[in-house]
Amino acid sequence: MKFIGIDLSGPSNHKDTAAVVCREEHNQLFIEDLQSGLSDQAIFSIITEQAKRNNKIYIGIDAPLSYQDGGGDRETDRGLRNYAKHLGVKPGSIMPPTLTRMIYLTARGVHLAHMIKNSFPNKVEIVEVHPGIALASRLPIEDRPQAVLYKKDEQSRRFVHKWLSEIYFQSVDLVEDSSTHQLDACLAALACWHWFSETKSPAWHMPEQPPHHPFPFSS
């Protein structure tokens, strides 16, 4: 089985979209492939290739995969925001999917998730993830500020890069420590792995609520 983490951006912003393909090895994730600058078709091609080789693929997508009918927060958005506050992390990155600055990302996330699931119904499982909260919930308390700083500070990104390589990832040297998008793809894969693994558990989780919210949310 494979774990794929996808850091998604808006539909026209391919350069800030990254994906990583990992396998579990010696209680860590081994990075097999890492790509940036991805269109929907490029992401679909990565998954198609993995589907040919594997019985099951688990995919974590950093983007809203549904929206609240009538607008505003989903129950999952409120729940994750409260969890972020519990961690002592500012929850400003958790926004309603229909917010003006979010709606294009939401549209791409919904489209991509359904395209993948409909094309490989028996091969893939998809979970919505939040890389920043996945990071904050696993860092020691004294290091949690790094979960916010790494988006803007190069030294903080180096810290996160080193920490991931020591605890969760093999071959993390493939990740450019200058790229928050590649780091977020790895964190998306990490959250996905802990969501599925029989020996791990997610730090925070809400199950799917079909028909309006057909994908679980985990970090």
C-alpha positions as a printed Julia matrix, in Angstrom:
219×3 Matrix{Float64}:
   0.0    0.0     0.0
   1.05   3.58   -0.59
   0.41   6.87    1.14
   0.15  10.01   -0.97
   0.16  13.52    0.45
  -1.06  16.38   -1.71
  -0.62  20.06   -0.92
  -3.16  21.68   -3.19
  -3.38  25.27   -4.38
  -6.01  27.01   -6.51
  -6.87  25.66   -9.98
  -4.61  28.07  -11.87
  -1.7   27.9    -9.42
   0.06  24.69  -10.43
   3.49  25.88   -9.28
   2.44  25.79   -5.61
   0.92  22.29   -5.8
   3.08  19.4    -4.56
   2.59  15.67   -4.04
   4.62  12.97   -2.34
   4.35   9.19   -2.67
   5.46   7.18    0.37
   5.57   3.64    1.66
   5.82   2.49    5.26
   9.23   1.07    6.11
  10.66   0.32    9.59
   7.95   2.4    11.28
   8.75   5.42    9.12
   7.66   6.73    5.75
  10.06   6.26    2.87
   9.67   8.85    0.13
   9.51   7.21   -3.29
   8.5   10.2    -5.39
   8.14  13.92   -4.77
   6.9   16.37   -7.39
   5.93  20.03   -7.56
   4.18  22.26  -10.08
   1.33  19.82  -10.6
  -1.87  20.16  -12.59
  -4.94  18.03  -11.89
  -3.92  15.78  -14.78
  -0.39  15.4   -13.4
  -1.78  14.41   -9.97
  -4.19  11.99  -11.63
  -1.31  10.45  -13.59
   0.68   9.88  -10.39
  -2.28   8.12   -8.78
  -3.02   6.12  -11.93
   0.54   4.81  -11.97
   0.35   3.84   -8.29
  -3.03   2.17   -8.81
  -1.46  -0.12  -11.4
   1.12  -1.33   -8.89
  -0.76  -1.42   -5.57
  -3.93  -2.91   -4.2
  -4.69   0.08   -2.0
  -3.69   3.74   -1.96
  -4.37   6.19    0.86
  -4.45   9.86   -0.08
  -4.36  12.89    2.19
  -5.38  16.16    0.51
  -4.7   19.56    2.03
  -7.78  21.39    0.76
 -11.48  21.5     1.66
 -13.18  18.49    0.09
 -16.71  19.73    0.78
 -18.48  22.94    1.78
 -21.34  23.86    4.09
 -24.68  24.26    2.35
 -25.55  27.92    2.86
 -21.92  28.89    3.5
 -19.86  29.3     6.65
 -18.11  26.67    8.73
 -18.6   22.97    8.47
 -18.75  21.07   11.75
 -15.23  19.85   10.97
 -13.93  23.42   10.61
 -15.28  24.38   14.03
 -13.93  21.19   15.57
 -10.45  21.6    14.13
 -10.36  25.28   15.11
 -11.17  24.35   18.7
  -8.47  21.7    18.64
  -5.95  24.24   17.36
  -6.8   26.52   20.28
  -6.35  23.55   22.62
  -2.86  23.1    21.2
  -2.12  26.78   21.75
  -1.86  27.41   18.01
  -3.54  30.36   16.32
  -6.36  28.9    14.18
  -6.31  31.59   11.48
  -5.45  29.09    8.72
  -8.71  27.19    9.33
 -11.2   29.11    7.23
 -14.73  28.4     5.93
 -14.47  26.68    2.54
 -16.76  29.25    0.88
 -14.74  32.26    2.05
 -13.72  34.39   -0.94
 -10.02  33.56   -0.58
 -10.82  29.83   -0.19
 -13.52  29.12   -2.75
 -11.21  28.36   -5.7
  -9.16  25.97   -3.57
 -12.39  24.34   -2.39
 -13.6   23.94   -5.97
 -10.35  22.26   -6.97
 -10.32  20.03   -3.88
 -13.89  18.84   -4.37
 -13.35  18.19   -8.08
 -10.04  16.36   -7.62
 -11.26  14.17   -4.74
 -14.37  13.05   -6.59
 -12.48  12.51   -9.85
 -10.0   10.23   -8.07
 -12.6    8.35   -6.03
 -14.9    7.82   -9.02
 -12.01   6.6   -11.19
 -10.58   4.18   -8.6
 -13.48   3.33   -6.25
 -11.93   0.13   -4.92
  -8.32   1.27   -4.92
  -8.25   4.57   -3.06
  -9.28   6.01    0.28
  -9.21   9.78    0.63
  -8.98  11.93    3.74
  -8.94  15.72    4.09
  -5.97  16.89    6.16
  -4.47  20.04    7.65
  -0.64  19.88    7.59
  -0.08  22.72   10.06
  -2.24  21.1    12.73
  -0.72  17.7    11.94
   2.67  19.26   12.68
   1.62  21.2    15.79
  -0.08  18.18   17.35
   3.08  16.07   17.1
   5.73  18.61   18.07
   6.8   18.9    21.71
   4.92  21.73   23.44
   8.0   23.96   23.54
   8.43  23.62   19.76
   4.81  24.17   18.7
   5.4   27.76   17.54
   7.37  26.21   14.66
   4.04  24.98   13.26
   3.2   28.59   12.43
   6.68  29.99   11.8
   7.74  27.46    9.16
   5.45  29.04    6.56
   7.5   32.25    6.55
  10.82  31.61    8.28
  13.66  29.68    6.62
  15.3   28.7     9.91
  12.0   27.28   11.13
  11.62  25.28    7.91
  15.06  23.79    8.49
  13.97  22.85   12.01
  10.83  21.11   10.72
  12.81  19.4     7.96
  15.32  18.02   10.49
  12.61  16.99   12.94
  10.67  15.08   10.27
  13.85  13.26    9.18
  14.64  12.21   12.75
  11.21  10.85   13.64
   8.9   10.14   10.73
  10.62  10.1     7.34
  13.41   8.35    5.52
  14.95  10.03    2.45
  13.59  13.4     3.57
  16.65  14.93    1.91
  14.53  14.86   -1.27
  12.42  17.64    0.24
  13.63  21.14   -0.51
  13.7   22.87    2.86
  12.96  26.11    1.03
   9.59  24.73   -0.12
   6.68  24.92    2.29
   4.56  23.13   -0.31
   6.77  20.03   -0.35
   6.87  20.04    3.45
   3.08  20.33    3.55
   2.75  17.41    1.11
   4.89  15.33    3.49
   2.81  16.42    6.48
  -0.33  15.51    4.53
   1.11  12.03    3.93
   1.99  11.77    7.64
  -1.56  12.66    8.72
  -2.93  10.19    6.16
  -0.62   7.42    7.42
  -1.68   7.94   11.04
  -5.33   8.02    9.98
  -5.11   4.59    8.37
  -2.38   2.74   10.29
  -3.41   0.01   12.71
  -0.45   0.88   14.95
  -0.84   4.68   14.84
  -3.72   7.01   15.52
  -4.62  10.48   14.25
  -4.13  13.41   16.59
  -7.58  14.7    15.64
 -10.27  13.11   13.52
 -13.85  13.53   12.37
 -15.54  10.84   10.25
 -17.27  11.47    6.97
 -20.86  12.75    7.1
 -22.47  11.73    3.8
 -23.99  12.84    1.57
 -22.81  16.43    1.99
 -19.4   15.66    3.52
 -18.34  12.3     2.05
 -14.68  12.36    3.16
 -13.25  12.11    6.69
 -11.04  14.89    8.08
  -7.92  13.95   10.02
  -4.74  15.57   11.29
